C-alpha cells in the first residue's frame, strides 16, 4: 500500500519536471506506455533526481494522497451510516428508546453491560435520556461483544423491554459492579419489578435474538467494533468521548433554537 501511494505521488510529481521531460515533449501522451525499458529507466532516474533535490514536492504529493484517502474514508462511512441512521431514527424503532420521536437531537448508543467504559459514560448518557425538554431522544442498542455474561444481560434487558421495564433493569445492571451472573441478573431484575419467569421465557424468544443480530449487523456495517460507540444525528463517535458527544448534542440543540 505504501509503495502504491509512493508511486502515485511520484506520478503526480512528474508534471513538475518540465526540463527533465523536454526530450519527450514531442511524444504523444498515449505513447508513454510504449517507452522502452531504457527510456523508462531514464525518466524514473530524472524523476528520482528531481525529488531528491525537491523533497517538498514529494511531501506535498503524499499529503494530497492522504487527504484524498481521508475524504474517501469519510464518504464511504457516511454512505454506510445513511441507511442505518434512517432505520434508527424512524418514529417507531424496534430498539428501546426514550424521548420524543420529533426531538431535534437523537443520540444512539451501542453498549455492553460488561464494558467498563460504558459504565463510565452511563451518567452522561442518562442525563441526556432524562432530559425533560423533549429535545433529546436516546436510543439504546445492545451490543454484547465482551463476555458470555454480556449476551445474557443484553437478552434480559430486551426481555425487560417487553414488560415495560427496560430502563429500570438497564439502570440496575449498569450500576452493578462485578460479573453479571445469571443469579445476579435475576436479583437485579426482581428488584426492578420484573416477572422473572416471563423474563426467562422472553430471553429465548425469536424477537430478542433477531434484535441482537440486527444490532450486530448495523454495528459491523458502520465500522463499530467496540463499545461504547455513539451516533449523534448521524455522526459516529467511537469510544467514550463524552466531550465530543456533548459537543454534537449542543450543536444540534443550538441549530434548533
C-alpha positions in Angstrom: 0.0 0.0 0.0 2.8 2.4 0.9 4.6 1.6 -2.4 1.4 2.2 -4.3 1.0 5.6 -2.6 4.6 6.5 -3.3 4.2 5.6 -7.0 1.0 7.6 -7.1 2.8 10.6 -5.6 5.8 10.2 -7.9 3.5 10.3 -10.9 2.0 13.5 -9.6 5.4 15.0 -9.2 6.3 14.2 -12.8 4.2 17.1 -14.0 6.6 19.4 -12.2 9.6 18.2 -14.3 9.4 20.4 -17.4 13.1 20.4 -18.0 13.5 16.7 -17.4 10.7 15.9 -19.8 11.8 18.2 -22.6 13.2 15.3 -24.6 9.8 13.7 -24.5 7.8 16.8 -25.3 7.1 15.7 -28.9 5.9 12.3 -27.8 2.1 11.8 -27.7 0.7 11.2 -24.2 -0.8 7.9 -25.2 2.7 6.7 -26.3 4.1 6.9 -22.8 3.2 3.2 -22.2 5.3 2.4 -25.3 8.6 3.6 -23.8 11.4 1.2 -24.0 12.9 -0.1 -20.7 15.9 2.2 -21.2 13.6 5.2 -21.7 11.5 4.3 -18.7 14.6 3.9 -16.6 15.9 7.3 -17.8 12.5 9.0 -16.9 12.5 7.3 -13.5 16.1 8.5 -12.9 15.2 12.1 -13.8 12.1 12.0 -11.5 14.1 10.5 -8.7 16.8 13.1 -9.1 14.3 15.9 -9.1 12.6 14.6 -5.9 16.0 14.2 -4.2 16.6 17.9 -4.9 13.0 19.0 -4.1 11.7 16.7 -1.2 8.9 19.3 -0.5 7.3 18.3 -3.8 7.1 14.6 -2.7 5.8 15.7 0.7 3.0 17.7 -0.8 2.1 14.9 -3.1 1.9 12.4 -0.2 -0.2 14.9 1.8 -2.6 15.2 -1.2 -2.9 11.4 -1.3 -3.5 11.2 2.4 -6.1 14.0 2.2 -7.9 12.1 -0.6 -7.8 8.8 1.4 -9.3 10.5 4.5 -12.0 12.1 2.3 -12.8 8.8 0.6 -13.0 7.1 4.0 -15.4 9.7 5.3 -17.5 9.4 2.2 -17.7 5.6 2.5 -18.6 5.8 6.2 -21.3 8.4 5.5 -22.8 6.1 2.8 -22.8 3.2 5.3 -24.3 5.2 8.1 -27.2 6.6 6.0 -29.4 3.5 5.9 -28.6 2.6 9.5 -29.5 6.1 10.6 -32.7 6.1 8.6 -33.8 2.9 10.3 -32.8 4.0 13.8 -34.4 7.5 13.5 -37.8 6.1 12.5 -40.7 7.2 14.6 -41.3 3.7 15.9 -37.9 1.9 16.2 -37.6 -1.6 17.5 -34.8 -0.7 19.9 -35.7 0.7 23.4 -35.7 4.5 23.4 -36.8 7.5 25.4 -37.7 11.0 24.3 -39.8 12.4 21.5 -39.6 11.0 18.0 -39.6 14.6 16.8 -36.7 15.7 19.0 -34.1 17.7 17.1 -31.3 15.6 18.6 -31.1 11.8 18.5 -28.4 10.0 20.5 -27.8 6.3 19.8 -25.5 4.3 22.0 -24.0 0.9 21.2 -23.0 -0.6 24.5 -22.2 -3.8 26.5 -23.2 -4.2 30.2 -19.8 -5.7 31.0 -17.9 -2.7 29.4 -16.2 -0.5 32.0 -16.1 2.5 29.6 -19.8 2.1 29.0 -20.3 2.3 32.8 -18.2 5.4 33.0 -20.3 7.0 30.2 -23.5 5.9 31.9 -24.2 9.0 34.0 -23.7 11.3 31.0 -25.9 9.1 28.8 -28.7 9.0 31.3 -28.5 12.8 31.8 -29.4 13.1 28.2 -32.0 10.3 28.4 -33.6 12.0 31.4 -33.7 15.4 29.7 -37.3 16.8 30.2 -37.2 19.3 27.4 -38.2 16.6 24.9 -35.4 17.9 22.7 -33.2 14.8 23.0 -34.1 11.3 22.0 -31.9 8.5 23.3 -31.9 5.0 21.7 -30.2 2.1 23.4 -28.6 -0.6 21.2 -27.4 -3.7 23.0 -24.1 -4.9 21.5 -22.9 -7.7 23.8 -19.4 -8.4 22.5 -17.2 -8.8 25.5 -18.2 -11.9 27.5 -20.9 -14.6 27.5 -22.4 -12.8 30.5 -22.8 -9.8 28.2 -25.1 -11.7 26.0 -27.3 -12.9 28.9 -27.5 -9.4 30.2 -28.5 -8.0 26.9 -31.2 -10.6 26.4 -32.5 -9.9 29.9 -32.7 -6.2 29.1 -34.6 -6.7 25.9 -36.9 -9.2 27.7 -37.5 -6.4 30.3 -38.4 -4.1 27.5 -41.3 -6.4 26.7 -42.6 -5.9 30.2 -42.1 -2.1 30.0 -39.2 -2.2 32.5 -36.3 -1.7 30.2 -34.8 1.4 31.9 -35.3 0.0 35.3 -33.2 -3.1 34.6 -30.8 -1.1 32.4 -30.0 1.3 35.3 -29.6 -1.6 37.7 -27.2 -3.6 35.5 -25.2 -0.5 34.5 -24.9 0.4 38.2 -23.9 -3.2 39.2 -20.2 -4.0 39.8 -18.6 -7.3 39.1 -19.7 -10.1 36.8 -23.4 -10.2 35.8 -24.0 -13.8 36.6 -27.4 -15.4 35.9 -28.3 -15.2 39.6 -27.1 -11.6 39.8 -29.2 -10.6 36.8 -32.3 -12.3 38.3 -31.7 -10.5 41.6 -31.5 -7.1 39.8 -34.5 -7.9 37.7 -36.6 -8.8 40.7 -35.5 -5.6 42.3 -36.6 -3.8 39.2 -40.1 -5.3 39.5 -39.9 -7.8 36.6 -41.7 -11.1 36.3 -38.7 -13.4 36.4 -40.3 -16.4 34.8 -41.7 -14.3 32.0 -38.3 -12.7 31.5 -36.6 -16.0 31.1 -39.1 -17.1 28.5 -38.8 -13.8 26.6 -35.0 -14.0 26.7 -35.1 -17.0 24.4 -37.7 -15.5 22.1 -37.0 -15.0 18.3 -37.7 -11.3 18.7 -34.9 -10.8 21.1 -32.5 -13.0 19.1 -33.3 -11.1 15.9 -32.8 -7.7 17.6 -29.4 -8.6 18.8 -28.4 -9.9 15.4 -29.7 -6.7 13.8 -27.7 -4.6 16.2 -24.6 -6.6 15.5 -25.1 -6.2 11.7 -25.7 -2.5 12.0 -22.6 -2.0 14.1 -20.4 -4.0 11.7 -21.8 -2.1 8.6 -20.7 1.3 10.0 -17.4 0.1 11.4 -18.3 -0.2 15.1 -16.2 -3.0 16.7 -16.0 -1.8 20.3 -18.2 -0.2 23.0 -19.3 2.3 23.7 -20.0 4.0 20.3 -22.4 6.7 19.6 -24.3 8.1 16.7 -25.5 11.7 17.2 -27.7 12.9 14.4 -25.9 10.5 12.1 -22.4 11.4 13.2 -20.3 8.5 14.5 -18.3 8.9 17.8 -16.3 5.8 18.7 -15.4 5.3 22.3 -16.4 7.1 25.4 -15.5 10.5 24.1 -18.3 12.2 26.0 -16.9 15.7 25.4 -17.4 15.1 21.6 -20.8 13.6 22.2 -21.9 16.6 24.3 -20.5 19.0 21.7 -22.5 17.4 18.9 -25.6 17.4 21.1 -25.1 21.0 22.0 -24.6 21.8 18.3 -27.9 20.1 17.4 -29.8 21.9 20.1 -28.3 25.3 19.1 -29.2 24.6 15.5 -32.8 24.0 16.6 -33.1 27.1 18.8 
